[in-house]
Amino acid sequence: MENPVVRILDLHKTYHGSSHPSVDGLSLHIGKGSFFGLLGPNGAGKTTTISILCGLRSYDRGQVTIHDLDVKYQMSRIKPLIGVVPQDIALYPELTIGENLRFFAGMYGLRPEELKSRMESYLCDFGLMPHRDKKTGHLSGGMKRQVNLIAALLHRPSLLFLDEPTVGVDVHSRQVIIENLKNLHAGGMTVIYTSHDMKEAETLCTDVALMDHGCMICEGIPRELMDRESASSLEDLFIKKTRP
């Protein structure tokens, strides 16, 4: 692969007090413009890997670069290039949607006119404009996840990380999130997301890597992986290749 956006080489991470690695020798290249799914069961090492890529967690050994910048030493240059949507809601419940978004946008030094234009655009895209003055503590879980996603997009990153972005959300919010992710990807954004929902991943991902117990089991284009393993779906592949 020429000029991958993300390079991971022989990545290892074991948490203090654990005898089992959370990530065990992971190597991975992710291309520009891909919608990449880091898939696997709970405890596979997906969240740890995403956290390392985002500079939120240290690692024991290996090499990790984003846009040829080293995550360990050059994170200050990487941060403006990426958007991060964590699995846990990262909003202030006593602030309104608009106040939360203005707070997070302030971290990137957006000019007031830029922020106003982008906020209105994304709130319209997600159908949240009528709710912009509501406190986020009063929103449904699905709406909070949508606001979390908008907060990660305001500075127009070229690379978006999402950790289980639709887990625990209602059907309507799930559809809104999925459609907006498809549109972002169609517009040229590179998207890397974790999930254990194989049906969802099959509809979204151009490329996937399946992890289990900290190791990468297989990687490639979903259809090619399914054909290679005589699997009828990603869910079938998941069952064939992972341990209970």
C-alpha positions in Angstrom: 0.0 0.0 0.0 1.4 3.4 -1.0 1.5 6.1 1.6 -0.9 4.7 4.2 -2.6 7.2 6.5 -2.0 4.9 9.5 1.0 2.5 10.0 1.1 0.1 13.0 4.1 -2.1 13.3 4.5 -4.9 15.9 2.3 -3.1 18.5 2.3 -4.5 22.0 0.3 -3.4 25.1 -0.2 -5.2 28.4 -2.0 -3.4 31.2 -0.4 -3.2 34.6 -1.3 -6.2 36.7 -2.4 -8.3 33.8 -0.5 -11.4 32.5 -2.2 -11.3 29.1 -1.5 -8.6 26.4 -4.4 -6.5 25.3 -2.6 -5.9 22.0 -0.1 -8.6 20.9 2.1 -7.8 18.0 -0.4 -6.0 15.8 0.8 -4.7 12.4 -1.6 -2.8 10.1 -1.6 -0.3 7.3 -4.8 1.8 6.6 -5.1 3.6 3.3 -6.3 7.2 2.7 -10.1 7.4 2.0 -10.9 4.0 3.4 -13.7 3.2 5.8 -11.8 0.8 8.0 -13.5 -1.4 10.6 -11.4 -2.7 13.5 -13.7 -5.6 14.5 -13.8 -8.3 17.1 -15.6 -9.5 20.3 -15.4 -7.7 23.6 -11.9 -7.8 25.0 -10.3 -8.3 21.5 -8.1 -5.2 21.9 -10.1 -2.8 19.6 -10.6 0.0 22.1 -7.0 -0.2 23.3 -5.7 0.1 19.7 -7.9 3.1 19.0 -6.9 4.7 22.2 -3.2 4.3 21.3 -3.8 5.7 17.8 -5.5 8.8 19.3 -2.7 9.3 21.8 -4.9 8.6 24.8 -3.0 5.5 25.9 0.7 4.6 26.0 2.1 1.3 24.6 4.9 -1.0 25.5 6.7 -1.4 22.2 6.2 -1.1 18.4 5.8 1.8 16.1 2.6 3.8 15.3 2.4 6.7 12.8 -0.4 8.8 11.4 0.4 10.8 8.2 4.0 9.8 8.8 4.0 11.5 12.2 5.0 9.4 15.2 2.2 9.0 17.7 4.6 8.8 20.6 6.6 11.9 19.9 4.5 14.1 17.5 1.0 14.0 18.9 0.7 17.7 19.1 1.0 17.9 15.3 -1.4 14.9 14.8 -4.3 16.2 16.9 -5.5 18.9 14.5 -5.7 16.3 11.8 -7.9 13.8 13.6 -11.4 13.7 15.1 -12.1 11.3 18.0 -15.5 10.0 19.1 -15.0 7.9 22.3 -17.3 5.0 23.3 -18.3 6.9 26.5 -20.2 10.1 26.1 -17.8 13.1 26.5 -20.2 16.0 27.0 -21.0 18.4 29.8 -24.6 17.6 30.9 -25.3 21.1 32.3 -24.3 22.8 29.1 -26.6 23.0 26.0 -25.7 21.4 22.7 -24.5 24.7 21.4 -22.5 25.5 24.5 -20.8 22.1 24.4 -19.9 22.5 20.7 -18.5 26.0 21.2 -16.4 24.7 24.1 -14.9 21.8 22.1 -14.4 24.0 19.0 -12.5 26.4 21.2 -9.7 23.8 21.5 -9.0 24.2 17.8 -9.1 28.0 17.6 -12.0 28.2 15.2 -13.0 31.8 14.3 -16.6 32.7 15.4 -17.9 32.9 11.8 -16.4 29.5 11.0 -17.9 27.9 14.1 -21.3 29.4 13.5 -21.4 28.1 9.9 -20.1 24.6 10.7 -22.3 24.2 13.8 -25.5 25.1 11.8 -24.5 22.8 9.0 -23.9 19.8 11.2 -26.9 20.4 13.4 -29.0 20.5 10.3 -27.4 17.3 8.9 -28.2 15.5 12.1 -31.6 17.0 12.6 -30.6 18.6 15.9 -31.1 22.3 15.1 -34.4 22.5 17.0 -32.6 21.1 20.1 -29.5 23.3 20.1 -30.5 25.1 23.3 -31.4 22.0 25.3 -29.0 20.9 28.0 -27.3 17.7 26.9 -28.1 16.0 30.2 -31.7 16.0 29.1 -31.1 14.4 25.7 -31.6 10.7 24.8 -28.5 8.5 24.6 -28.7 8.5 20.8 -28.9 12.3 20.6 -25.9 12.6 22.9 -23.9 10.3 20.6 -24.8 12.5 17.7 -23.6 15.6 19.5 -20.4 13.7 20.4 -19.8 13.0 16.7 -20.5 16.6 15.7 -18.0 17.9 18.3 -15.3 15.7 16.6 -16.1 17.1 13.2 -16.1 20.9 13.8 -12.4 21.4 13.0 -12.8 19.4 9.7 -10.4 16.5 10.4 -9.1 14.4 7.6 -9.2 11.2 9.7 -12.0 10.2 12.1 -11.8 7.7 14.9 -15.0 6.2 16.3 -15.2 3.6 19.1 -18.5 1.7 19.0 -20.4 4.8 17.8 -23.8 3.1 17.6 -23.7 1.0 20.7 -26.8 1.3 22.9 -28.6 3.9 20.7 -32.2 3.9 19.4 -33.0 2.8 15.9 -33.6 6.4 14.6 -30.3 7.8 16.1 -28.4 4.8 14.7 -29.7 5.5 11.2 -28.9 9.2 11.4 -25.3 8.3 12.6 -24.8 5.7 9.9 -26.1 7.9 7.1 -23.9 10.8 8.2 -20.8 8.5 8.4 -21.5 7.3 4.9 -21.7 10.9 3.6 -18.5 11.9 5.4 -16.7 9.0 3.8 -18.2 9.7 0.4 -16.8 13.3 0.8 -13.2 11.9 1.1 -12.8 11.5 4.9 -10.8 8.4 6.1 -12.9 6.7 8.9 -11.6 4.1 11.4 -14.2 2.6 13.7 -14.4 -0.3 16.1 -17.4 -2.5 16.4 -18.6 -6.0 17.3 -21.7 -5.5 15.1 -20.8 -7.4 12.0 -23.9 -6.6 10.1 -23.4 -2.9 10.5 -19.7 -3.2 9.6 -20.5 -5.1 6.4 -22.7 -2.2 5.2 -20.1 0.5 6.1 -16.6 -0.8 5.7 -14.4 -0.9 2.6 -11.7 -2.7 4.6 -11.7 -4.6 7.9 -9.3 -6.2 10.4 -10.7 -8.9 12.7 -9.1 -9.0 16.1 -9.3 -11.6 18.9 -7.5 -11.8 22.2 -5.2 -9.0 21.2 -4.1 -10.5 17.9 -5.1 -9.8 14.3 -6.9 -12.8 12.8 -7.4 -11.6 9.3 -7.4 -8.4 7.3 -8.7 -7.2 3.9 -11.7 -6.3 1.8 -14.9 -7.8 3.4 -16.1 -9.6 0.3 -12.7 -11.1 -0.4 -12.3 -12.3 3.2 -15.7 -13.9 3.1 -15.0 -15.7 -0.2 -11.6 -16.9 1.1 -13.1 -18.4 4.2 -16.4 -19.6 2.5 -18.3 -17.4 4.8 -21.8 -16.1 3.9 -21.4 -12.9 5.8 -19.0 -11.0 8.1 -21.0 -12.4 11.0 -20.4 -15.9 9.7 -16.7 -15.1 9.3 -16.6 -13.7 12.9 -18.0 -17.0 14.2 -15.6 -19.1 12.2 -12.5 -17.1 13.2 -12.9 -16.0 16.8 -12.9 -18.0 20.0 -15.9 -17.9 22.4 
